[in-house]
Structures are given as structure tokens and as C-alpha cells.
Amino acid sequence: MLTPPFRAPRFFLSPAFPVAIIVVASAIGLSAHVIKSVDLGDRVTAFVSSPNPGSTDEPIRIAWPPTETGLKIACFYVANTSSPDPANPDWPRITSVGFELPGSPSGFALVAPLDGDWQLVEHLEKSLGSSGVVTLDFAIVARVNPTGRAPGSPSDLGGIPPGQARTDRTRFCVSGPFPDRLPDLRLTSPPGTEIPATIEALINGVVVGFHGVDGQHLGVDAGVWDAQPPNRRPVPMYQ
């Protein structure tokens, strides 16, 4: 989430492997990223967190000294906390998780999971209902047809099922040109203020997509971070 600037020591992995620069800092007791539907509220929800929620984890830098690749790896977790539909308890299912980032970066790739159930798509437009349409710089999308089912296998539902606890989560890892810093969008911050691009801060711009909303196979919806004042989540996140 939104955090103040900090400094931290750097550590290097063995030179026998590509070097990952890992920034380490103390936890600061942040609340979590509760995701809610823009229009349906508590009826469609998710929980998205960094590997160490409430901490200042940063994406891992990929480098071969003295060369910088400009790439990093970020991992995060997703749980579908929506209540199962009484008539169709397998619905609603999370079928996409995307991110808004400053600018229009490209060159992202899915690192995990690689079981074929998910794919990464760049520059994807996503409807947020009454809040309009946002363009996601990248999204991890379940391989499903418009009814939320696996193509060629109508009995096989894709995505993440509902009714999960926050600890019953799916891990995703993505490589790409993640920024070093992000605009500080808090209303209490002066214009032009920036913050470190921790995973918690990146998750501020997450958009979670659902299939099977209200028990309808074609019922789709999307949710964003349910931020509280003074951290209101703009739509779109970055102008």
C-alpha cells in the first residue's frame, strides 16, 4: 500500500547465478488490500497481498553485473473471498488479475504458475461498470471462454473458486519493467510526491475480474482496492 520513502541494505545472491538485488526493510503494520466490486460491493470480493503483507517488499531486480536488464520479478497472492452463490456454489470465480501502472510499459511475462491455466495479456481494457473502462498494463487471465469455462470442456470451470479464506490463496509471479517509484496519490501528499514501488504499492492499482456473478455464466464484474480516506483509489489509477 502507500508507504513513505525508506532506505535499506542490499544483498547479493551467489555470482554463479544471475544476481537478484533484494531490498530489505522492516514491516510497518499496514492494512491489507481488500478488493470489492465497484457496483456490487460486498457481494463480489477478493483479497490481494504481497509475499509479506504489511511490509516493504520490493520486486526482485534481475541483473548480470555490470549490466542492468531493467527487469524485475514481482510475486503476489490472490484469494477469492466472495460468498458462493446459493444456487451455483462454484460461482463467482476470479478469472483475471490485472494492474495499472504509470505510463504504458510493456514486456511483461508470466513466471508462475506455468501449468497452462493462465496466460498474461498486455494493455487489456477492463470494464469497471459505472466507473467506466480502464486499460491494464498487464493482466493474468484464466484460459476460459465467455461463460467462464475451459474451451472444449464445458464441465471444467476455470479461475479461482469462491468462499476462500485470505490464507487460501493462489500465488502469481510476473517479470517485467516494474517502476522504481510511483506517484503518491494520497490527498494529503503534495503534488509530484513519489513513493517506493513496493509490491504493496503496486497492488494499489490492481483490478480483479470475475465470472459467474449472480449465478449467471455470462455475468461478469470487476473489483478494485477498497481504499479508505485519505487513500482513495482513483479510477483510472494514473492519468
Short mmCIF file of the C-alpha atoms (twelve columns), coordinates in Angstrom:
data_MODEL
# 
_entry.id   MODEL 
# 
loop_
_atom_site.group_PDB 
_atom_site.id 
_atom_site.type_symbol 
_atom_site.label_atom_id 
_atom_site.label_alt_id 
_atom_site.label_comp_id 
_atom_site.label_asym_id 
_atom_site.label_seq_id 
_atom_site.Cartn_x 
_atom_site.Cartn_y 
_atom_site.Cartn_z 
_atom_site.pdbx_PDB_model_num 
ATOM 1   C CA . MET A 1   0.000   0.000   0.000   1 
ATOM 2   C CA . LEU A 2   1.032   3.651   0.154   1 
ATOM 3   C CA . THR A 3   4.228   3.915   2.196   1 
ATOM 4   C CA . PRO A 4   6.810   6.592   2.971   1 
ATOM 5   C CA . PRO A 5   10.267  6.579   1.356   1 
ATOM 6   C CA . PHE A 6   12.935  4.497   3.093   1 
ATOM 7   C CA . ARG A 7   16.477  3.247   2.767   1 
ATOM 8   C CA . ALA A 8   17.536  -0.366  3.212   1 
ATOM 9   C CA . PRO A 9   20.657  -2.509  2.788   1 
ATOM 10  C CA . ARG A 10  21.199  -4.565  -0.385  1 
ATOM 11  C CA . PHE A 11  22.236  -8.196  -0.505  1 
ATOM 12  C CA . PHE A 12  23.533  -10.204 -3.476  1 
ATOM 13  C CA . LEU A 13  22.995  -13.833 -4.372  1 
ATOM 14  C CA . SER A 14  25.849  -16.125 -5.391  1 
ATOM 15  C CA . PRO A 15  27.714  -14.872 -8.514  1 
ATOM 16  C CA . ALA A 16  27.211  -18.333 -10.035 1 
ATOM 17  C CA . PHE A 17  23.657  -17.235 -10.828 1 
ATOM 18  C CA . PRO A 18  22.045  -14.112 -12.288 1 
ATOM 19  C CA . VAL A 19  22.195  -11.603 -9.474  1 
ATOM 20  C CA . ALA A 20  18.975  -10.508 -7.794  1 
ATOM 21  C CA . ILE A 21  19.155  -7.334  -5.752  1 
ATOM 22  C CA . ILE A 22  16.748  -7.613  -2.835  1 
ATOM 23  C CA . VAL A 23  15.740  -4.605  -0.787  1 
ATOM 24  C CA . VAL A 24  15.001  -5.438  2.844   1 
ATOM 25  C CA . ALA A 25  13.104  -3.248  5.291   1 
ATOM 26  C CA . SER A 26  11.084  -3.624  8.471   1 
ATOM 27  C CA . ALA A 27  7.349   -4.212  8.479   1 
ATOM 28  C CA . ILE A 28  5.242   -1.158  9.173   1 
ATOM 29  C CA . GLY A 29  1.859   -2.624  10.146  1 
ATOM 30  C CA . LEU A 30  -0.248  -1.816  7.091   1 
ATOM 31  C CA . SER A 31  -3.782  -2.999  6.432   1 
ATOM 32  C CA . ALA A 32  -4.443  -5.379  3.572   1 
ATOM 33  C CA . HIS A 33  -5.810  -4.991  0.057   1 
ATOM 34  C CA . VAL A 34  -9.481  -5.849  0.208   1 
ATOM 35  C CA . ILE A 35  -10.948 -5.851  -3.300  1 
ATOM 36  C CA . LYS A 36  -14.631 -5.082  -3.863  1 
ATOM 37  C CA . SER A 37  -16.855 -4.812  -6.889  1 
ATOM 38  C CA . VAL A 38  -17.369 -1.210  -7.959  1 
ATOM 39  C CA . ASP A 39  -21.134 -1.716  -8.261  1 
ATOM 40  C CA . LEU A 40  -21.924 -4.819  -6.175  1 
ATOM 41  C CA . GLY A 41  -19.736 -4.112  -3.149  1 
ATOM 42  C CA . ASP A 42  -19.531 -6.959  -0.629  1 
ATOM 43  C CA . ARG A 43  -21.283 -9.401  -2.972  1 
ATOM 44  C CA . VAL A 44  -18.113 -9.774  -5.072  1 
ATOM 45  C CA . THR A 45  -14.815 -9.563  -3.182  1 
ATOM 46  C CA . ALA A 46  -11.195 -10.687 -3.270  1 
ATOM 47  C CA . PHE A 47  -8.049  -10.363 -1.190  1 
ATOM 48  C CA . VAL A 48  -4.724  -9.495  -2.837  1 
ATOM 49  C CA . SER A 49  -1.480  -9.375  -0.847  1 
ATOM 50  C CA . SER A 50  2.281   -9.223  -1.185  1 
ATOM 51  C CA . PRO A 51  4.509   -12.144 -0.038  1 
ATOM 52  C CA . ASN A 52  4.775   -10.408 3.344   1 
ATOM 53  C CA . PRO A 53  1.622   -8.293  3.752   1 
ATOM 54  C CA . GLY A 54  2.198   -5.058  5.606   1 
ATOM 55  C CA . SER A 55  5.880   -4.967  4.674   1 
ATOM 56  C CA . THR A 56  8.039   -3.008  2.256   1 
ATOM 57  C CA . ASP A 57  8.843   -5.911  -0.080  1 
ATOM 58  C CA . GLU A 58  10.088  -4.707  -3.463  1 
ATOM 59  C CA . PRO A 59  10.130  -6.620  -6.752  1 
ATOM 60  C CA . ILE A 60  13.387  -8.547  -7.187  1 
ATOM 61  C CA . ARG A 61  15.752  -6.889  -9.628  1 
ATOM 62  C CA . ILE A 62  17.209  -9.076  -12.412 1 
ATOM 63  C CA . ALA A 63  20.791  -8.106  -13.238 1 
ATOM 64  C CA . TRP A 64  24.024  -9.521  -14.627 1 
ATOM 65  C CA . PRO A 65  26.639  -7.094  -13.260 1 
ATOM 66  C CA . PRO A 66  27.651  -4.703  -14.563 1 
ATOM 67  C CA . THR A 67  24.627  -4.846  -16.884 1 
ATOM 68  C CA . GLU A 68  21.153  -3.873  -15.719 1 
ATOM 69  C CA . THR A 69  18.292  -5.554  -17.572 1 
ATOM 70  C CA . GLY A 70  15.660  -3.085  -16.404 1 
ATOM 71  C CA . LEU A 71  13.520  -6.067  -15.406 1 
ATOM 72  C CA . LYS A 72  12.189  -7.198  -12.041 1 
ATOM 73  C CA . ILE A 73  10.103  -10.070 -10.712 1 
ATOM 74  C CA . ALA A 74  7.086   -9.380  -8.520  1 
ATOM 75  C CA . CYS A 75  5.022   -12.047 -6.746  1 
ATOM 76  C CA . PHE A 76  1.642   -11.591 -5.088  1 
ATOM 77  C CA . TYR A 77  -1.210  -13.698 -3.747  1 
ATOM 78  C CA . VAL A 78  -4.909  -13.737 -4.638  1 
ATOM 79  C CA . ALA A 79  -7.831  -15.249 -2.710  1 
ATOM 80  C CA . ASN A 80  -11.475 -15.274 -3.807  1 
ATOM 81  C CA . THR A 81  -13.332 -14.192 -0.674  1 
ATOM 82  C CA . SER A 82  -16.697 -13.860 -2.434  1 
ATOM 83  C CA . SER A 83  -19.508 -15.855 -0.861  1 
ATOM 84  C CA . PRO A 84  -20.577 -18.791 -3.065  1 
ATOM 85  C CA . ASP A 85  -23.813 -18.167 -4.915  1 
ATOM 86  C CA . PRO A 86  -26.613 -20.149 -3.167  1 
ATOM 87  C CA . ALA A 87  -27.921 -21.520 -6.469  1 
ATOM 88  C CA . ASN A 88  -24.472 -22.071 -8.042  1 
ATOM 89  C CA . PRO A 89  -21.858 -22.532 -5.282  1 
ATOM 90  C CA . ASP A 90  -18.987 -22.755 -7.796  1 
ATOM 91  C CA . TRP A 91  -19.585 -19.116 -8.746  1 
ATOM 92  C CA . PRO A 92  -18.424 -16.328 -8.856  1 
ATOM 93  C CA . ARG A 93  -14.869 -17.189 -9.888  1 
ATOM 94  C CA . ILE A 94  -11.840 -14.942 -10.287 1 
ATOM 95  C CA . THR A 95  -10.775 -15.170 -13.918 1 
ATOM 96  C CA . SER A 96  -8.344  -12.252 -14.225 1 
ATOM 97  C CA . VAL A 97  -5.975  -10.144 -12.151 1 
ATOM 98  C CA . GLY A 98  -4.518  -7.035  -13.785 1 
ATOM 99  C CA . PHE A 99  -2.518  -3.940  -12.864 1 
ATOM 100 C CA . GLU A 100 -2.500  -0.282  -13.762 1 
ATOM 101 C CA . LEU A 101 0.993   1.256   -13.815 1 
ATOM 102 C CA . PRO A 102 2.262   4.744   -14.673 1 
ATOM 103 C CA . GLY A 103 2.911   5.254   -18.384 1 
ATOM 104 C CA . SER A 104 2.442   2.366   -20.814 1 
ATOM 105 C CA . PRO A 105 5.177   -0.178  -20.008 1 
ATOM 106 C CA . SER A 106 5.389   -3.454  -21.939 1 
ATOM 107 C CA . GLY A 107 7.490   -6.603  -21.887 1 
ATOM 108 C CA . PHE A 108 5.815   -8.445  -19.000 1 
ATOM 109 C CA . ALA A 109 5.843   -12.253 -18.780 1 
ATOM 110 C CA . LEU A 110 4.137   -14.784 -16.532 1 
ATOM 111 C CA . VAL A 111 6.673   -16.608 -14.346 1 
ATOM 112 C CA . ALA A 112 4.255   -18.634 -12.187 1 
ATOM 113 C CA . PRO A 113 2.047   -20.562 -12.420 1 
ATOM 114 C CA . LEU A 114 3.012   -22.157 -15.723 1 
ATOM 115 C CA . ASP A 115 0.503   -25.017 -15.751 1 
ATOM 116 C CA . GLY A 116 -1.346  -23.641 -18.770 1 
ATOM 117 C CA . ASP A 117 -4.428  -22.495 -16.868 1 
ATOM 118 C CA . TRP A 118 -3.390  -18.826 -17.004 1 
ATOM 119 C CA . GLN A 119 -1.896  -16.501 -19.601 1 
ATOM 120 C CA . LEU A 120 -0.552  -12.947 -19.499 1 
ATOM 121 C CA . VAL A 121 -2.094  -10.275 -21.716 1 
ATOM 122 C CA . GLU A 122 -0.739  -6.722  -22.064 1 
ATOM 123 C CA . HIS A 123 -2.711  -3.483  -22.499 1 
ATOM 124 C CA . LEU A 124 -6.084  -5.064  -21.744 1 
ATOM 125 C CA . GLU A 125 -9.197  -2.902  -21.450 1 
ATOM 126 C CA . LYS A 126 -11.377 -3.810  -18.477 1 
ATOM 127 C CA . SER A 127 -14.860 -2.568  -17.665 1 
ATOM 128 C CA . LEU A 128 -15.448 -1.283  -14.134 1 
ATOM 129 C CA . GLY A 129 -19.184 -0.949  -14.561 1 
ATOM 130 C CA . SER A 130 -20.426 2.501   -13.578 1 
ATOM 131 C CA . SER A 131 -16.812 3.718   -13.188 1 
ATOM 132 C CA . GLY A 132 -16.087 3.227   -16.882 1 
ATOM 133 C CA . VAL A 133 -13.235 1.385   -18.587 1 
ATOM 134 C CA . VAL A 134 -9.571  1.201   -17.537 1 
ATOM 135 C CA . THR A 135 -6.569  -0.031  -19.507 1 
ATOM 136 C CA . LEU A 136 -4.468  -2.566  -17.606 1 
ATOM 137 C CA . ASP A 137 -0.762  -2.581  -18.460 1 
ATOM 138 C CA . PHE A 138 -0.840  -6.344  -17.957 1 
ATOM 139 C CA . ALA A 139 -3.360  -8.895  -16.768 1 
ATOM 140 C CA . ILE A 140 -3.122  -12.565 -15.853 1 
ATOM 141 C CA . VAL A 141 -6.168  -14.155 -17.446 1 
ATOM 142 C CA . ALA A 142 -7.645  -17.615 -16.940 1 
ATOM 143 C CA . ARG A 143 -7.975  -19.632 -20.150 1 
ATOM 144 C CA . VAL A 144 -11.774 -19.613 -20.245 1 
ATOM 145 C CA . ASN A 145 -14.479 -18.879 -22.788 1 
ATOM 146 C CA . PRO A 146 -17.122 -16.136 -22.273 1 
ATOM 147 C CA . THR A 147 -19.063 -18.448 -19.933 1 
ATOM 148 C CA . GLY A 148 -16.073 -18.877 -17.622 1 
ATOM 149 C CA . ARG A 149 -15.461 -22.477 -18.667 1 
ATOM 150 C CA . ALA A 150 -12.421 -24.147 -20.195 1 
ATOM 151 C CA . PRO A 151 -12.658 -24.150 -24.009 1 
ATOM 152 C CA . GLY A 152 -13.715 -27.567 -25.249 1 
ATOM 153 C CA . SER A 153 -14.501 -28.766 -21.721 1 
ATOM 154 C CA . PRO A 154 -17.788 -27.222 -20.557 1 
ATOM 155 C CA . SER A 155 -17.754 -29.083 -17.239 1 
ATOM 156 C CA . ASP A 156 -14.336 -27.677 -16.323 1 
ATOM 157 C CA . LEU A 157 -14.553 -24.290 -14.605 1 
ATOM 158 C CA . GLY A 158 -11.512 -22.035 -14.796 1 
ATOM 159 C CA . GLY A 159 -10.143 -19.467 -12.414 1 
ATOM 160 C CA . ILE A 160 -10.212 -19.293 -8.618  1 
ATOM 161 C CA . PRO A 161 -13.324 -20.594 -6.796  1 
ATOM 162 C CA . PRO A 162 -15.281 -18.552 -4.220  1 
ATOM 163 C CA . GLY A 163 -15.552 -18.951 -0.468  1 
ATOM 164 C CA . GLN A 164 -11.835 -18.843 0.272   1 
ATOM 165 C CA . ALA A 165 -10.198 -17.595 3.431   1 
ATOM 166 C CA . ARG A 166 -7.487  -15.000 2.951   1 
ATOM 167 C CA . THR A 167 -4.875  -17.693 3.583   1 
ATOM 168 C CA . ASP A 168 -6.298  -19.997 0.860   1 
ATOM 169 C CA . ARG A 169 -4.503  -18.143 -1.874  1 
ATOM 170 C CA . THR A 170 -3.039  -18.546 -5.338  1 
ATOM 171 C CA . ARG A 171 0.464   -17.221 -5.999  1 
ATOM 172 C CA . PHE A 172 1.288   -15.348 -9.191  1 
ATOM 173 C CA . CYS A 173 4.746   -14.133 -10.259 1 
ATOM 174 C CA . VAL A 174 5.396   -11.756 -13.154 1 
ATOM 175 C CA . SER A 175 8.600   -10.393 -14.666 1 
ATOM 176 C CA . GLY A 176 8.777   -7.059  -16.439 1 
ATOM 177 C CA . PRO A 177 9.793   -3.386  -16.331 1 
ATOM 178 C CA . PHE A 178 8.242   -2.558  -12.967 1 
ATOM 179 C CA . PRO A 179 8.980   1.059   -11.985 1 
ATOM 180 C CA . ASP A 180 11.313  2.021   -9.150  1 
ATOM 181 C CA . ARG A 181 8.936   4.650   -7.833  1 
ATOM 182 C CA . LEU A 182 5.247   5.505   -8.079  1 
ATOM 183 C CA . PRO A 183 3.264   8.733   -7.756  1 
ATOM 184 C CA . ASP A 184 1.975   9.277   -4.221  1 
ATOM 185 C CA . LEU A 185 -1.754  9.657   -4.779  1 
ATOM 186 C CA . ARG A 186 -2.753  10.362  -1.186  1 
ATOM 187 C CA . LEU A 187 -4.812  13.515  -0.890  1 
ATOM 188 C CA . THR A 188 -2.575  14.614  1.980   1 
ATOM 189 C CA . SER A 189 0.613   14.485  -0.145  1 
ATOM 190 C CA . PRO A 190 1.899   17.462  -2.158  1 
ATOM 191 C CA . PRO A 191 1.589   17.096  -5.959  1 
ATOM 192 C CA . GLY A 192 4.585   15.373  -7.520  1 
ATOM 193 C CA . THR A 193 5.448   13.355  -4.400  1 
ATOM 194 C CA . GLU A 194 6.683   9.821   -5.101  1 
ATOM 195 C CA . ILE A 195 6.910   6.626   -3.051  1 
ATOM 196 C CA . PRO A 196 8.971   3.423   -3.472  1 
ATOM 197 C CA . ALA A 197 7.324   0.931   -5.842  1 
ATOM 198 C CA . THR A 198 6.916   -1.807  -3.247  1 
ATOM 199 C CA . ILE A 199 4.663   -4.737  -4.076  1 
ATOM 200 C CA . GLU A 200 2.104   -3.360  -1.615  1 
ATOM 201 C CA . ALA A 201 2.129   -0.041  -3.514  1 
ATOM 202 C CA . LEU A 202 1.835   -1.796  -6.894  1 
ATOM 203 C CA . ILE A 203 -1.212  -3.677  -5.623  1 
ATOM 204 C CA . ASN A 204 -2.967  -0.330  -5.117  1 
ATOM 205 C CA . GLY A 205 -3.598  -0.425  -8.874  1 
ATOM 206 C CA . VAL A 206 -4.927  -3.992  -9.051  1 
ATOM 207 C CA . VAL A 207 -8.161  -4.841  -10.882 1 
ATOM 208 C CA . VAL A 208 -9.710  -8.270  -10.275 1 
ATOM 209 C CA . GLY A 209 -12.151 -9.746  -12.801 1 
ATOM 210 C CA . PHE A 210 -14.924 -12.243 -12.057 1 
ATOM 211 C CA . HIS A 211 -17.131 -14.673 -13.998 1 
ATOM 212 C CA . GLY A 212 -20.423 -16.162 -12.842 1 
ATOM 213 C CA . VAL A 213 -21.640 -13.095 -10.963 1 
ATOM 214 C CA . ASP A 214 -25.147 -13.518 -9.515  1 
ATOM 215 C CA . GLY A 215 -25.089 -17.137 -10.657 1 
ATOM 216 C CA . GLN A 216 -25.092 -16.185 -14.329 1 
ATOM 217 C CA . HIS A 217 -22.483 -17.897 -16.538 1 
ATOM 218 C CA . LEU A 218 -22.257 -14.744 -18.620 1 
ATOM 219 C CA . GLY A 219 -22.334 -12.480 -15.565 1 
ATOM 220 C CA . VAL A 220 -19.006 -10.644 -15.335 1 
ATOM 221 C CA . ASP A 221 -17.776 -7.967  -12.986 1 
ATOM 222 C CA . ALA A 222 -14.558 -6.385  -11.720 1 
ATOM 223 C CA . GLY A 223 -13.342 -5.029  -8.405  1 
ATOM 224 C CA . VAL A 224 -10.669 -2.624  -7.188  1 
ATOM 225 C CA . TRP A 225 -8.926  -1.885  -3.910  1 
ATOM 226 C CA . ASP A 226 -11.478 -0.732  -1.332  1 
ATOM 227 C CA . ALA A 227 -9.239  2.125   -0.129  1 
ATOM 228 C CA . GLN A 228 -10.237 4.248   2.823   1 
ATOM 229 C CA . PRO A 229 -9.681  8.018   3.172   1 
ATOM 230 C CA . PRO A 230 -7.221  9.638   2.674   1 
ATOM 231 C CA . ASN A 231 -6.038  6.869   0.316   1 
ATOM 232 C CA . ARG A 232 -8.954  6.981   -2.128  1 
ATOM 233 C CA . ARG A 233 -8.226  4.792   -5.144  1 
ATOM 234 C CA . PRO A 234 -8.701  6.881   -8.329  1 
ATOM 235 C CA . VAL A 235 -10.245 5.292   -11.421 1 
ATOM 236 C CA . PRO A 236 -8.172  5.178   -13.521 1 
ATOM 237 C CA . MET A 237 -5.269  4.933   -11.096 1 
ATOM 238 C CA . TYR A 238 -2.847  7.022   -13.152 1 
ATOM 239 C CA . GLN A 239 -3.920  9.734   -15.577 1 
# 
